[in-house]
Amino acid sequence: MSGMSPPLDVETIQSATRDLHLGRPLLYFPSIDSTSSYVMSQAREGASPGLLVITDEQSAGRGRIGRSWRSLPGMQLEFSLLLKPSFPSHFLVMASAVAVAEASQLVAEIPIDIKWPNDIEVAGKKVGGILIETTSDFAVLGIGLNVNGTLADDPMLRSATTLADAASHSLPREMIFVELLRRFDLRYADLSAGGDAAYEALHTAWRERLVTLGRRVTVTQGDSSVSGIAEGVDAGGSLLLRRDDGSQATVHWGDVSS
C-alpha cells in the first residue's frame, strides 16, 4: 500500500449533498472502531433515519458472514447509514450494490461488476463490500470501498484490488461518494414510494451487473456448500442454482466462489 491520501473533504461532500433526503446529519470521524456499530448505538438511543457516519479509518470494521473488514487508512470510503425502509430489506442489498457500482464506474471509467449478492468487483477482484444489519425497527447499511492505494504487494489480499489500481491512477473519493449517495438516495425514494415499476427497474439494474450468472459456482454456507450453474435470481434476490443432477437450488445467502 502506498502513502496515505489527504483526509476526506467533508465540507465539499456536505455542500454537494445538501439537497438529498439521506445523509442528515453527516458525522465525520478521522478514526473510529466501526461506523456501523456507532450508527447502531445511536439508533438504539433514538436517532432519526438518515444519519450518516463516515470515516477515514476503521479499527474494527465488519464484513459479511462474520468477517472483519480490512481498513486502508485514508484510501477507502467507509461509511454507515441509518435507515427505516418501508420495503423489503433485500431491495436495500440491490439498491446499495447498484449505487456503488454505478458511481464507481462513472468516476473511474472502468467496468464494475457485482458478485452475488452485493460484493463489488473489477476484473474479477473485490473492490468493495456491503453489510446490512436489520432489527424490527431499523436497518444499518455499511459500505466499504477500496478507492486509492494498492494491494498488489499484499499476499493476504490477492483476491482484492483498488479502483486506483484498476484505473491506473488515483481517484477523488469525495466525487465517488457524492455520486454514490445521490444514486442511492434516488433509488431509496423510488422504493419508498412503492410500486412494481420501481422494484422491477432496480431488480433489472442489479441483475444486469451480476457477474455470477452463467458461471459454475460453489456457495458456502457455514460448514456446508452447494455447487452448480448460477442460472438466475428470483424476485427476492435469491440465487437460482442448477445442480449437477439437474435439480434446482434456491440459495438465500452464502459466500460464492467460482
RAKATA-V384320 format. One record per backbone hydrogen bond with DSSP energy under -0.5 kcal/mol. CO is the residue of the C=O (numbers start at 1). NH is the residue of the N-H. Records with the same first field share a line. If there is no record, write none. Layout:
CO->NH, NH
This chain:
8->10
9->13
10->14
11->15
12->16
13->17
15->18
17->20
25->27, 52
27->54
29->56
30->56
32->59
33->60
34->38
35->39
36->40
37->41
38->42
39->43
40->44
41->45
42->47
43->46
48->51
50->23, 24
51->82
52->27
53->80
54->29
55->78
56->74
57->32
61->69
63->66
64->67
67->63
69->71
71->73
72->75, 76
75->147, 148
76->78
77->145
78->55
79->143
80->53
81->141
82->50
83->139
88->91
89->92, 93
90->94
91->95
92->96
93->97
94->98
95->99
96->100
97->101
98->102
99->103
100->104
101->105
102->106
103->107
104->108
105->109
113->121
114->116, 211, 212
115->119
119->115, 121
120->127, 128
121->113
122->125
125->122
126->161
127->146
128->120
129->144
131->133, 142
133->140
138->135
139->83, 141
140->133, 142
141->81
142->131
143->79
144->129
145->77, 147
146->163
147->164
151->154
153->155
154->157
155->158
157->160
159->126
162->166
163->167
164->168, 169
171->173
172->176
173->177
174->178
175->179
176->180
177->181
178->182
179->183
180->184
181->185
182->186
183->187
184->188
185->189
186->190
187->191
188->192
189->193
190->194
191->194
195->199
196->200
197->201
198->202
199->203
200->204
201->205
202->206
203->207
204->208
205->209
206->209
207->210
209->114, 211
210->213
212->215
215->217, 230
217->228
218->220, 257
219->226
220->255
221->224
224->221
226->219
228->217, 230
229->231, 242
230->214
232->240
234->237
238->234
239->241, 251
240->231, 232
241->243, 249
242->229
243->246
247->243
249->241, 251
250->252
251->239
254->256
255->220
257->218
